[in-house]
């Protein structure tokens, strides 16, 4: 039998015991699981950042991988705990939009509201559904329990709108949707949409007060401390500073515009 793979993405950090507690719950149910950390450095309560990181990582895992994601400012509220089955994966977490970008990308087959307490811990805290609901459900799912066993199927869930670039005259207007650990400014402008807009015409790219006149193929083509534009590994237009930090150099924050002008 293949070793079941379960990934974890949270905003818990690594200082406290929270992540380890979730792993312990899973391993008590199925000690054969391989547990992989996507990230526990999501900014606290930042659902959009969590969704971006989950979407960027999940598709590189083998078919059948179970992805747990917990960025849950509404924990203990009426928001639903859900399991989404997609073409290749399972996603478990809160119904707050955190899972839907990744799930939509892979193709949603069904969504189940987790209501069967048989598969929860015996005592469910109002503040730690990651340990008491999501982890045990993932453990049982890895043993072959069917999604339908965990609760009731639903056709309604919270969607997260990442926002699409807009065209206004001769300008393609995007925005910074993520700033990675190197300070790279990652936009929501994808390579295909950029190419269709530019159509081999001369262009300028603007971020903050900086105007960039071309695209680089890689970071190595940039001059030290000079902002450059390129398409990163995720297929999005990004602004980077070689051996530097674009966020600090340009003083740009998430949500600020990045534009291409012809």
C-alpha positions in Angstrom: 0.0 0.0 0.0 1.1 3.5 -0.7 2.0 5.7 2.2 -0.8 8.3 2.7 0.4 11.9 2.5 -1.1 14.7 4.5 0.1 18.3 4.2 -0.4 21.0 6.8 -0.7 24.8 6.2 -1.5 27.1 9.1 -0.9 30.5 10.6 0.2 28.9 13.9 4.0 29.5 13.6 6.4 27.1 15.1 6.9 28.5 18.6 3.9 26.8 20.2 2.7 23.2 20.4 -0.2 23.6 18.0 1.2 22.1 14.9 2.7 19.2 16.8 -0.6 18.5 18.5 -2.3 18.2 15.1 0.4 15.8 13.9 0.1 13.7 17.0 -3.7 13.3 16.5 -3.2 12.2 12.9 -0.5 9.7 13.8 -2.5 8.2 16.6 -5.2 7.4 14.0 -2.8 6.3 11.2 0.9 6.0 12.1 1.8 5.3 8.5 1.1 8.8 7.3 3.8 11.0 5.8 3.2 14.5 7.2 4.5 17.4 5.1 4.5 21.0 6.2 3.6 23.5 3.4 4.0 26.5 5.7 3.1 27.6 9.3 4.3 31.1 8.6 1.1 32.5 7.2 0.4 35.9 8.6 -2.1 35.6 11.5 -5.7 35.4 10.3 -4.6 36.2 6.7 -6.9 34.0 4.7 -5.8 35.4 1.3 -2.1 34.7 2.0 -2.9 31.2 3.1 -5.0 30.5 0.0 -2.1 31.8 -2.2 0.4 29.5 -0.6 -1.9 26.5 -0.6 -2.7 27.0 -4.3 1.0 27.4 -5.1 2.0 24.1 -3.5 -0.8 21.6 -3.6 -0.7 20.6 -7.3 2.9 19.3 -6.9 1.9 16.5 -4.6 0.8 12.9 -5.6 -2.8 12.1 -6.4 -4.7 11.3 -3.3 -2.8 13.7 -1.0 -4.9 15.2 1.8 -4.3 18.9 2.4 -5.2 20.4 5.8 -5.3 24.2 5.9 -6.1 26.2 9.0 -6.2 30.0 8.9 -9.4 30.4 10.8 -10.3 33.8 12.4 -13.9 32.5 12.7 -13.0 29.4 14.7 -15.9 28.6 17.1 -18.4 30.6 15.2 -21.2 29.2 12.9 -18.7 29.0 10.0 -18.7 25.4 8.7 -15.9 22.9 8.8 -15.6 21.3 5.3 -14.0 18.6 3.3 -13.6 19.2 -0.5 -12.8 16.4 -2.8 -11.3 17.4 -6.1 -10.1 15.6 -9.2 -6.8 14.6 -7.5 -6.9 15.7 -3.9 -8.8 16.3 -0.6 -8.9 19.6 1.2 -9.9 19.9 4.8 -10.4 23.2 6.7 -12.7 26.0 7.5 -15.4 27.3 5.1 -14.0 30.8 4.8 -12.5 30.8 1.3 -9.1 29.4 2.3 -9.5 26.2 0.4 -11.5 27.2 -2.7 -8.8 28.7 -4.9 -6.8 25.5 -4.8 -9.8 23.3 -5.0 -11.2 25.2 -8.0 -7.9 25.0 -9.8 -8.0 21.2 -9.5 -11.7 20.8 -10.1 -14.2 20.3 -7.4 -16.1 17.0 -7.3 -18.0 17.3 -4.0 -18.0 19.3 -0.8 -19.0 17.8 2.6 -19.8 19.7 5.7 -18.1 17.9 8.6 -20.9 17.0 11.0 -20.3 13.4 12.1 -18.8 13.7 15.5 -17.7 10.0 15.4 -14.6 11.2 13.6 -13.8 14.2 15.8 -11.9 14.1 19.1 -14.2 13.3 22.0 -13.9 16.9 23.3 -14.0 19.7 20.7 -12.5 23.0 21.8 -14.1 26.2 20.5 -10.6 27.5 19.7 -8.8 24.6 18.1 -10.7 22.9 15.4 -7.4 22.1 13.6 -6.6 19.6 16.4 -10.1 18.5 17.3 -11.9 18.3 13.9 -9.6 18.7 10.9 -6.7 16.5 12.1 -8.8 13.5 13.1 -10.9 13.7 10.0 -7.8 13.7 7.9 -6.4 10.7 9.8 -9.6 8.7 9.2 -9.8 9.8 5.6 -6.2 8.5 5.1 -7.5 5.1 6.3 -10.1 4.9 3.5 -13.2 6.3 5.2 -15.3 7.8 2.4 -16.0 11.6 2.3 -19.7 11.0 2.6 -19.2 9.3 6.0 -18.0 12.6 7.5 -21.2 14.6 7.0 -23.6 16.1 4.6 -22.9 17.1 1.0 -23.4 20.8 0.2 -23.5 22.9 -2.9 -22.8 26.1 -1.0 -19.4 27.3 0.3 -17.5 30.5 0.6 -15.5 31.6 -2.4 -12.4 33.7 -2.2 -12.0 36.3 -5.0 -8.3 36.8 -5.8 -9.2 39.6 -8.2 -8.3 39.7 -11.9 -6.3 42.3 -13.7 -8.3 45.0 -15.5 -7.7 46.7 -18.8 -8.2 50.4 -18.9 -7.2 51.9 -22.3 -3.6 51.2 -22.9 -3.0 50.0 -19.3 -3.2 46.5 -17.7 -3.8 47.1 -14.0 -2.9 44.4 -11.6 -2.1 44.4 -7.9 0.4 42.8 -5.5 -1.2 39.7 -4.1 1.7 38.3 -2.2 5.1 39.3 -0.9 7.4 36.4 -0.3 10.2 35.9 2.2 12.7 37.6 -0.1 10.6 40.7 -0.5 9.6 39.8 -4.1 6.3 41.5 -5.1 4.1 38.9 -6.8 1.2 40.3 -8.8 -2.1 38.7 -10.0 -1.0 39.3 -13.7 -0.4 35.9 -15.3 1.9 35.3 -18.2 -0.8 34.4 -20.7 -2.9 37.4 -20.0 0.1 39.7 -20.1 1.2 38.3 -23.5 -2.3 38.7 -25.0 -2.4 42.4 -23.8 1.1 43.3 -24.9 1.0 41.5 -28.3 4.8 42.1 -28.9 4.4 45.9 -28.5 6.8 48.0 -26.5 5.7 48.4 -22.9 6.5 49.8 -19.5 5.9 48.2 -16.1 5.3 50.4 -13.1 5.4 49.5 -9.4 5.4 52.1 -6.7 7.5 55.0 -8.1 9.6 52.8 -10.3 9.3 52.3 -14.1 10.8 49.2 -15.6 11.3 48.9 -19.4 11.7 45.2 -20.0 11.3 41.7 -18.6 14.2 39.6 -17.4 14.4 35.8 -17.7 15.8 35.3 -14.2 17.0 37.1 -11.1 20.6 36.7 -12.4 20.0 39.3 -15.2 19.3 42.1 -12.7 21.8 44.5 -11.4 22.4 44.6 -7.7 19.8 46.7 -5.8 18.0 47.6 -9.1 14.3 46.5 -9.4 13.5 44.1 -12.3 10.3 42.5 -13.6 10.0 38.9 -14.5 7.6 36.0 -14.5 8.3 33.8 -11.4 8.0 30.1 -10.9 4.3 30.4 -10.2 3.6 32.1 -13.6 2.8 35.5 -12.1 4.5 38.8 -13.0 6.7 39.9 -10.1 9.0 42.7 -9.2 12.3 41.7 -7.6 15.6 43.2 -6.5 18.7 41.1 -7.0 20.4 40.5 -3.6 17.9 43.0 -2.1 14.3 43.4 -1.1 11.8 44.9 -3.5 9.2 45.6 -0.8 11.7 47.7 1.1 13.2 49.4 -1.9 9.9 50.4 -3.5 7.9 50.7 -0.3 5.1 48.8 -1.8 2.5 46.7 0.2 0.0 44.0 -0.7 -2.9 45.4 -2.7 -0.8 48.2 -4.3 -1.0 48.4 -8.1 1.4 46.9 -10.6 0.7 48.1 -14.1 1.8 47.4 -17.7 1.5 50.3 -20.1 1.8 50.1 -23.9 
